């Protein structure tokens, strides 16, 4: 191998200085010369922001090195673009004295002979997702490099610099519960909610234009495309449809070493039915635990509240899937009715009438005045339980049979919780109590906007 091999390739990029000091080793009793090599940072990892590395070739003696070489193991993520020592450029290429799998830079006949030589290597550390290790090796000769001169023997363990993966893949919008046949989004039972999204980052920066492979686990629980492409924010929207009832999760994988990530688990729910508009199949109900609930979907209503889903004007009525049960949501105890539907961009424009016949409960010591109020909260709105109470601002409307048909739209709009976009409201319209032996039963009618849970304790 000759010492004057020309530089084969140079790669523009991040500059990192690698400092090398070369010393000649004293001849041993047997005439041998030795060198050792240290490299920093070790074991601190390399990154694309690496600016300075130092490597030192060391000896303690009176024999000086005239030529020297630094070698490193090859990696697609680490390239030396040029090298200088004392103002002289080295010959850098894909060859090396170390052999296959290494590249190197040589400095030939650096007269006068030296006990210390500093080499600066301009390197490019590429953003990468896989762990990387760079092994180093050094050579020195008393004269010209190569077999024509006496060489120094390498002593000790070759140093290694490393990098840790700097790529990440994560769900930035997790999937939430959905009805069969509905789009899975980040909002429970709301197919028009924020799309599920996966984000790819490399070195903390978004990766645009990358393919993300997608699947469901188990495979039958949801259907959707096999992949999606990341946008300028590194986000890939995941458009999957709930398919089979049960627990489900989504999986995303990024090529090029990003690996895979699973979403949080969510539930695919079989809807009880499809709730039509007035004039169609617009009634619902449930019984259980001594509760009887009957409800009716009313006309969609205007919602002038700021940020109302779909705008302020009542949208055209669209049939929605729903479930209603006498089972309390997770974390709630008592006698409950739980009504959940996919609003399909109708949001809180949807109005309902509720009629409850609650289970018998003990007569309070202070009589009727001691009967506790019914509590209510909204699954996609206020999670704080509120008393089901009269709303003085509304004027209920009834049909000829005494059934609640809605509220007078000319009255002030409802908005029980101004911190929640859109109207979330439940207004007591009528409440009666009757004694049954030593028990009392509460019967109530209410006007409701929003998906709704009511509870008595």
C-alpha positions as CSV (number, residue, x, y, z in Angstrom):
1,X,0.0,0.0,0.0
2,X,1.5,3.3,-1.0
3,X,1.3,6.4,1.1
4,X,0.3,8.9,-1.5
5,X,-3.1,7.5,-2.3
6,X,-5.5,10.3,-3.3
7,X,-8.6,11.2,-1.4
8,X,-11.4,9.1,-3.0
9,X,-14.5,10.9,-1.5
10,X,-15.4,13.8,0.6
11,X,-18.9,14.3,2.1
12,X,-20.0,17.8,3.1
13,X,-21.7,18.0,6.5
14,X,-21.3,18.6,10.1
15,X,-17.7,19.4,11.1
16,X,-16.2,17.5,14.0
17,X,-12.5,18.0,15.0
18,X,-10.7,14.8,15.9
19,X,-7.4,15.6,17.6
20,X,-4.6,13.0,17.3
21,X,-1.2,13.3,19.0
22,X,1.5,11.0,17.7
23,X,4.6,10.0,19.6
24,X,7.4,7.6,18.9
25,X,7.9,4.7,21.3
26,X,11.3,3.7,22.7
27,X,12.8,0.5,21.4
28,X,12.4,-2.3,23.8
29,X,15.2,-4.6,24.8
30,X,14.2,-6.7,21.8
31,X,14.2,-3.6,19.5
32,X,10.3,-3.2,19.4
33,X,8.5,0.2,19.3
34,X,5.0,0.6,20.8
35,X,2.1,3.0,20.7
36,X,-1.2,3.4,22.5
37,X,-4.3,5.2,21.4
38,X,-7.1,6.9,23.4
39,X,-10.2,8.6,21.9
40,X,-12.7,10.9,23.5
41,X,-15.6,11.1,23.9
42,X,-15.6,7.5,25.2
43,X,-18.0,6.2,26.3
44,X,-20.1,9.3,25.7
45,X,-22.2,8.8,22.5
46,X,-21.7,10.5,19.2
47,X,-24.6,12.6,17.9
48,X,-25.2,14.8,14.8
49,X,-24.2,17.7,17.0
50,X,-20.8,16.2,17.8
51,X,-18.2,19.0,17.3
52,X,-14.9,17.8,18.8
53,X,-13.3,14.4,19.2
54,X,-9.8,13.8,20.3
55,X,-7.5,10.8,19.8
56,X,-4.0,10.5,21.1
57,X,-1.2,8.2,19.9
58,X,1.3,8.0,22.8
59,X,4.8,6.8,23.4
60,X,7.6,7.7,25.9
61,X,11.0,7.4,24.3
62,X,13.7,8.7,22.0
63,X,12.5,7.2,18.7
64,X,10.3,9.5,16.8
65,X,7.5,8.9,14.3
66,X,7.8,10.3,10.8
67,X,4.6,8.9,9.3
68,X,1.4,7.8,10.9
69,X,-2.2,6.7,10.2
70,X,-5.5,6.7,12.0
71,X,-8.1,4.1,11.0
72,X,-11.8,3.7,12.0
73,X,-14.5,1.1,11.3
74,X,-16.8,2.1,8.5
75,X,-20.5,3.0,9.1
76,X,-23.1,4.6,6.8
77,X,-23.7,7.1,9.6
78,X,-20.1,8.2,10.1
79,X,-17.8,9.7,7.4
80,X,-14.5,11.5,7.5
81,X,-14.5,14.2,4.9
82,X,-10.9,15.5,5.3
83,X,-8.0,15.5,7.7
84,X,-5.1,17.9,8.4
85,X,-2.0,17.8,10.6
86,X,0.2,20.8,11.0
87,X,-1.3,22.5,8.0
88,X,-0.8,19.4,5.8
89,X,-3.7,17.4,4.3
90,X,-3.8,13.7,4.8
91,X,-4.6,11.0,2.3
92,X,-8.0,9.7,3.3
93,X,-9.9,6.9,1.6
94,X,-11.9,3.7,2.0
95,X,-8.6,1.7,2.2
96,X,-6.8,1.2,5.5
97,X,-3.8,-0.7,6.8
98,X,-6.3,-2.3,9.3
99,X,-8.1,-3.9,6.4
100,X,-11.6,-4.8,5.4
101,X,-14.3,-2.8,7.2
102,X,-12.1,0.1,8.0
103,X,-11.2,3.4,6.4
104,X,-8.2,5.5,7.1
105,X,-6.1,8.7,6.8
106,X,-2.3,8.7,6.3
107,X,0.3,11.4,6.8
108,X,3.6,10.5,5.1
109,X,7.1,11.8,6.1
110,X,6.0,14.6,8.4
111,X,9.5,16.1,8.7
112,X,10.9,17.0,11.1
113,X,10.2,13.8,13.1
114,X,7.8,14.3,15.9
115,X,7.0,13.3,19.4
116,X,3.5,14.8,19.1
117,X,1.3,15.3,16.1
118,X,-2.2,16.8,16.2
119,X,-4.6,15.7,13.5
120,X,-8.0,17.4,12.9
121,X,-10.6,15.2,11.2
122,X,-13.6,16.9,9.6
123,X,-16.4,14.3,10.0
124,X,-20.0,13.9,9.3
125,X,-22.2,12.2,11.8
126,X,-25.6,11.4,10.1
127,X,-28.9,11.4,12.0
128,X,-29.7,7.8,12.4
129,X,-32.0,5.5,14.2
130,X,-29.8,2.5,14.8
131,X,-27.1,2.3,17.4
132,X,-23.6,2.8,16.0
133,X,-20.1,1.9,17.2
134,X,-16.9,3.2,15.7
135,X,-13.7,1.3,16.5
136,X,-10.4,3.1,16.2
137,X,-6.8,1.9,15.4
138,X,-3.5,3.7,14.8
139,X,-0.2,3.1,13.1
140,X,3.2,4.9,13.2
141,X,6.5,4.5,11.2
142,X,10.0,5.8,11.8
143,X,10.3,6.7,8.1
144,X,7.7,6.6,5.3
145,X,4.5,4.8,6.0
146,X,4.3,1.1,5.0
147,X,6.7,-1.9,5.1
148,X,9.7,0.1,3.9
149,X,10.0,1.6,7.4
150,X,10.1,0.3,10.9
151,X,6.7,0.3,12.4
152,X,5.4,0.7,15.9
153,X,3.3,-2.1,17.6
154,X,-0.1,-1.1,18.8
155,X,-0.6,-1.8,22.5
156,X,-3.8,-2.0,24.6
157,X,-7.4,-2.3,23.6
158,X,-8.6,-0.3,20.6
159,X,-11.0,2.5,21.8
160,X,-14.6,2.6,20.6
161,X,-16.9,5.5,20.3
162,X,-20.7,4.9,20.1
163,X,-24.0,6.5,19.4
164,X,-27.4,5.7,20.7
165,X,-30.5,5.8,18.5
166,X,-31.9,9.3,18.1
167,X,-35.2,8.4,16.4
168,X,-38.6,8.1,18.0
169,X,-42.0,7.0,17.0
170,X,-45.1,7.6,19.1
171,X,-48.8,8.1,19.0
172,X,-49.4,11.8,19.5
173,X,-53.1,11.4,19.4
174,X,-54.2,8.1,20.9
175,X,-57.3,6.1,19.6
176,X,-60.4,6.2,21.8
177,X,-63.5,3.9,22.0
178,X,-65.6,3.7,18.9
179,X,-68.7,2.0,17.6
180,X,-68.5,-0.7,15.0
181,X,-68.5,0.9,11.6
182,X,-67.3,4.3,12.9
183,X,-64.0,6.0,12.3
184,X,-61.6,5.7,15.2
185,X,-60.5,9.1,16.5
186,X,-58.9,10.7,19.5
187,X,-62.4,11.4,21.0
188,X,-64.5,8.5,22.4
189,X,-67.5,7.6,20.3
190,X,-66.9,10.7,18.0
191,X,-66.0,9.8,14.5
192,X,-65.5,13.5,13.7
193,X,-63.0,14.0,16.5
194,X,-59.2,14.7,16.1
195,X,-57.6,12.0,13.9
196,X,-55.4,9.4,15.5
197,X,-51.8,10.5,14.6
198,X,-48.4,9.0,14.8
199,X,-45.2,11.1,14.8
200,X,-41.7,10.4,13.7
201,X,-38.8,12.4,15.2
202,X,-35.1,12.2,14.4
203,X,-32.8,14.1,16.7
204,X,-35.9,15.9,18.0
205,X,-36.9,17.2,14.6
206,X,-40.0,16.0,12.6
207,X,-39.4,13.6,9.7
208,X,-41.5,14.5,6.7
209,X,-42.3,12.2,3.8
210,X,-41.7,9.0,5.7
211,X,-43.9,5.9,5.3
212,X,-45.5,4.6,8.5
213,X,-46.8,1.0,8.3
214,X,-50.1,0.5,10.1
215,X,-52.0,-2.5,11.5
216,X,-54.5,-3.4,14.2
217,X,-54.1,-5.9,17.0
218,X,-56.0,-8.2,16.8
219,X,-56.1,-7.7,13.1
220,X,-59.9,-8.2,12.8
221,X,-60.8,-5.4,15.4
222,X,-60.2,-2.5,12.9
223,X,-59.7,-2.0,9.2
224,X,-57.7,0.7,7.4
225,X,-54.8,1.4,5.1
226,X,-51.5,-0.5,5.3
227,X,-49.6,2.8,5.7
228,X,-49.6,6.6,5.8
229,X,-47.0,9.3,5.0
230,X,-45.8,11.8,7.5
231,X,-46.4,15.5,6.9
232,X,-44.1,18.5,7.6
233,X,-44.8,18.1,11.3
234,X,-43.7,14.4,11.2
235,X,-47.3,13.4,11.8
236,X,-49.1,10.6,9.9
237,X,-52.9,10.5,10.3
238,X,-54.3,7.1,11.0
239,X,-57.7,6.5,9.4
240,X,-59.0,3.2,10.7
241,X,-62.6,2.0,11.1
242,X,-63.8,0.0,14.1
243,X,-64.8,-3.5,12.9
244,X,-65.2,-6.2,15.6
245,X,-66.4,-5.7,19.2
246,X,-63.8,-6.1,21.9
247,X,-60.5,-4.7,23.0
248,X,-58.3,-3.3,20.2
249,X,-55.0,-1.5,19.7
250,X,-53.3,0.1,16.7
251,X,-49.6,-0.5,15.8
252,X,-47.3,1.8,13.8
253,X,-43.9,1.0,12.4
254,X,-41.4,3.3,10.8
255,X,-38.8,2.1,8.3
256,X,-35.1,2.9,8.6
257,X,-34.8,1.8,12.2
258,X,-37.7,3.7,13.9
259,X,-39.1,0.5,15.2
260,X,-42.7,-0.1,16.2
261,X,-45.1,1.3,18.8
262,X,-48.5,0.2,20.0
263,X,-51.3,2.6,20.9
264,X,-53.1,2.5,24.2
265,X,-55.9,-0.1,24.1
266,X,-59.4,1.0,23.4
267,X,-62.8,-0.7,23.0
268,X,-64.8,-1.3,19.9
269,X,-68.4,-1.3,20.9
270,X,-71.4,-2.9,19.3
271,X,-74.1,-0.1,19.1
272,X,-77.5,-0.8,20.5
273,X,-79.1,0.7,17.5
274,X,-79.2,3.7,15.2
275,X,-81.1,6.7,16.5
276,X,-83.2,8.4,13.8
277,X,-84.5,11.9,13.5
278,X,-88.1,12.9,14.6
279,X,-90.6,11.1,12.4
280,X,-88.4,8.0,12.3
281,X,-87.2,5.5,14.9
282,X,-86.1,8.2,17.4
283,X,-86.9,6.6,20.7
284,X,-84.5,4.8,23.0
285,X,-84.7,3.3,26.5
286,X,-83.3,0.8,29.0
287,X,-84.2,-1.0,32.2
288,X,-82.0,-2.6,34.9
289,X,-81.3,-2.4,38.6
290,X,-84.8,-1.1,39.2
291,X,-84.5,1.8,36.7
292,X,-86.8,2.5,33.8
293,X,-85.6,5.1,31.2
294,X,-87.4,6.2,28.2
295,X,-86.0,8.8,25.9
296,X,-86.7,10.6,22.6
297,X,-84.5,12.3,20.1
298,X,-85.9,15.8,19.4
299,X,-85.1,18.2,16.6
300,X,-81.6,19.5,16.2
301,X,-81.3,23.0,17.7
302,X,-79.2,26.1,17.1
303,X,-76.2,26.4,19.4
304,X,-74.8,30.0,19.5
305,X,-72.2,29.1,22.1
306,X,-68.6,30.1,21.0
307,X,-66.9,27.1,19.4
308,X,-70.0,25.1,18.9
309,X,-69.3,22.0,16.9
310,X,-70.5,22.4,13.3
311,X,-71.3,26.1,13.8
312,X,-74.1,27.9,15.5
313,X,-77.0,26.9,13.1
314,X,-78.7,23.6,13.7
315,X,-77.3,21.1,11.1
316,X,-79.5,18.7,9.2
317,X,-80.4,15.7,11.3
318,X,-78.2,12.6,10.7
319,X,-78.9,9.2,12.1
320,X,-76.4,8.2,14.8
321,X,-75.3,5.0,16.4
322,X,-75.9,4.8,20.2
323,X,-75.9,2.7,23.3
324,X,-77.9,3.3,26.5
325,X,-77.7,1.2,29.6
326,X,-78.4,1.2,33.3
327,X,-74.7,0.6,34.0
328,X,-72.5,3.2,35.5
329,X,-69.4,4.4,33.7
330,X,-66.0,3.3,35.1
331,X,-65.3,5.0,38.4
332,X,-68.9,5.9,39.2
333,X,-71.1,4.1,41.7
334,X,-74.8,4.4,42.3
335,X,-77.9,3.9,40.2
336,X,-77.0,5.2,36.7
337,X,-78.3,5.6,33.2
338,X,-75.6,6.0,30.6
339,X,-76.4,7.4,27.1
340,X,-73.6,7.6,24.6
341,X,-73.8,8.3,20.8
342,X,-71.6,9.3,17.9
343,X,-72.7,12.9,17.1
344,X,-71.5,12.8,13.5
345,X,-70.7,16.5,13.5
346,X,-74.0,17.4,15.0
347,X,-72.4,17.8,18.4
348,X,-74.5,19.6,21.0
349,X,-77.1,20.6,18.5
350,X,-78.8,17.4,19.3
351,X,-81.7,17.6,21.8
352,X,-83.3,14.8,23.8
353,X,-86.1,14.2,26.3
354,X,-85.5,11.8,29.2
355,X,-88.1,10.2,31.5
356,X,-86.8,8.3,34.5
357,X,-88.5,6.1,37.0
358,X,-85.8,5.6,39.6
359,X,-85.5,2.7,42.0
360,X,-87.2,2.9,45.4
361,X,-85.0,4.6,48.1
362,X,-85.4,5.1,51.8
363,X,-87.5,8.0,53.0
364,X,-85.1,10.6,54.5
365,X,-85.6,11.5,58.2
366,X,-86.7,15.0,57.3
367,X,-89.1,13.9,54.6
368,X,-89.4,15.0,51.0
369,X,-87.1,17.9,51.5
370,X,-84.3,15.6,52.3
371,X,-84.4,13.6,49.0
372,X,-81.1,14.1,47.2
373,X,-81.0,15.6,43.7
374,X,-80.2,13.5,40.7
375,X,-76.6,14.1,39.5
376,X,-75.6,14.5,35.9
377,X,-72.4,14.9,33.8
378,X,-71.5,14.8,30.1
379,X,-69.1,12.2,28.8
380,X,-67.5,14.6,26.2
381,X,-68.1,17.7,28.2
382,X,-68.0,18.4,31.9
383,X,-66.8,15.5,33.9
384,X,-67.9,17.2,37.2
385,X,-71.2,16.0,38.5
386,X,-73.9,18.7,38.6
387,X,-77.3,18.7,40.2
388,X,-80.1,18.0,37.7
389,X,-82.1,21.2,38.5
390,X,-84.5,23.6,36.9
391,X,-83.3,25.9,34.2
392,X,-85.4,29.1,34.7
393,X,-84.3,30.5,31.3
394,X,-86.0,27.7,29.3
395,X,-89.6,27.3,28.3
396,X,-90.5,23.6,27.8
397,X,-92.9,22.6,25.0
398,X,-95.3,19.7,25.1
399,X,-97.5,17.9,22.6
400,X,-101.2,17.2,23.0
401,X,-100.4,14.0,24.9
402,X,-98.2,15.8,27.4
403,X,-94.9,14.6,25.9
404,X,-91.9,16.9,26.0
405,X,-91.1,18.0,22.5
406,X,-88.3,20.5,23.1
407,X,-87.8,24.0,24.3
408,X,-88.8,27.4,23.0
409,X,-85.9,28.5,20.7
410,X,-86.7,32.2,21.3
411,X,-85.6,32.0,24.9
412,X,-81.9,32.5,26.0
413,X,-79.6,29.7,24.9
414,X,-78.5,27.0,27.3
415,X,-74.9,26.8,28.4
416,X,-74.5,25.3,31.8
417,X,-70.7,25.1,31.5
418,X,-69.2,28.0,29.6
419,X,-65.7,26.4,29.8
420,X,-66.9,23.6,27.5
421,X,-67.2,24.4,23.7
422,X,-70.8,24.1,22.7
423,X,-73.9,23.6,24.8
424,X,-73.8,20.8,27.4
425,X,-77.0,21.0,29.3
426,X,-79.5,19.0,31.3
427,X,-82.6,20.8,32.6
428,X,-85.1,19.3,35.0
429,X,-88.6,19.8,33.5
430,X,-90.8,17.9,36.0
431,X,-90.1,15.9,39.1
432,X,-92.6,13.9,41.2
433,X,-92.1,11.8,44.3
434,X,-94.4,9.1,45.6
435,X,-94.4,7.0,48.7
436,X,-94.4,3.2,48.3
437,X,-94.6,1.7,51.7
438,X,-91.6,2.8,53.7
439,X,-89.8,3.9,50.5
440,X,-90.0,6.8,48.1
441,X,-89.7,6.8,44.3
442,X,-88.4,9.7,42.2
443,X,-89.9,10.2,38.7
444,X,-88.3,12.9,36.6
445,X,-88.4,14.4,33.1
446,X,-85.5,16.4,31.7
447,X,-84.4,18.2,28.5
448,X,-80.8,17.2,27.6
449,X,-78.2,18.3,25.1
450,X,-75.0,16.3,24.9
451,X,-74.1,12.7,25.6
452,X,-75.3,12.1,29.1
453,X,-75.0,10.2,32.3
454,X,-77.4,10.6,35.2
455,X,-77.0,9.1,38.7
456,X,-78.8,8.8,42.0
457,X,-77.0,7.7,45.1
